[in-house]
Amino acid sequence: MSRRTRSRALIGVGLAVILWGVLGFTSASLGGPPEDLHFANRRSYTEVKRAAHTAFLPFLLRAGAGLGLLLLGAMLAGDTEDEPRS
């Protein structure tokens, strides 16, 4: 596998991990998938705030890992520009 292919794979995986973190945080803040969207079934501000605070650390870890993979892939892609093409 070439360095260019590895760098593209790392960038793709990094973006996917960041998206996983964002969607997980959003889902936790919303209280899971929306099933019955009625005003009577709404959550209070305190419930949403607690859910968001609880979900923040996993979001931060996932987003940080995704950003690290993304930067590693970008660094590998930057190193391949100096190599002659075959």
N, C-alpha and C positions, 0 to 999 in steps of 0.2 A: 504494500500500500504506500503510495507516495505521500510526501509531506503535505502537498496541496489537498489531497483527499482527506487526510487526517485533520487538517485545519478546518476544512468545510464541515466535516462531521462534528468536530468539537463546537463550532459556532452554532450548528443546528441543534445539538443537544443542549447547549447553554441557553439558547432562546426557548427551547421546550421546557427546561427546568424553571426559567423565570416565569413563563406563562403558567406553569403548574402552581407556582407560589402565588401568583396574582389571583388565579381562579380559586385556589383553596382559601385564600384570605377573604375573597368576595363571597364565596359560598358560606363561610363561617359567619360573616357579618350579616348576611341575609337570613341565616338560619336554615340553610339547606336549600334544596331545589324548590322553587315556588310551585305549590300544589293548589292552594285555595286562596287566591289573592282577593280577599275582601277586607274592607275596613275593620270589621269586627274581629278579624284574626290577626291584627297587627301586633307587633312586639313593642314593648315600651323602650324608651330611650336607654334606660339602665340596662335592659337585657341586651340590646344591640351593642352598647358600650362594653359590657363585660365580655361578650363574644368576640368583639374586635380586639380587645386587650389580650384575651387568651390566645387568639390566633396570630398575634403579631410576631412572636418569637419563631414559630415554624415558618412564617412568611419570610422573615429576615434571613433565616438559615438557607431556605430554598433559593431566594433571590441572590444571596451572596455566593452560593455554590454555582448558580447559573451564570452570574457575572464573572466569576473566576474561570469557568470553562470557556465563556465567550472571549475573555481577554487572552487566555492561553491559545485558543484557536486563532485569534487575530495576530498574536505574536508569531505563531508558526507560519501564518500566511504572509506576514511581513518578511520573514526570513527566506521565503521561497522566491522572492523577486530577484534576488542576487544570483540565483543558480541559473546556469545555462539550460535552455530547453532542449530536450532530446526527442 
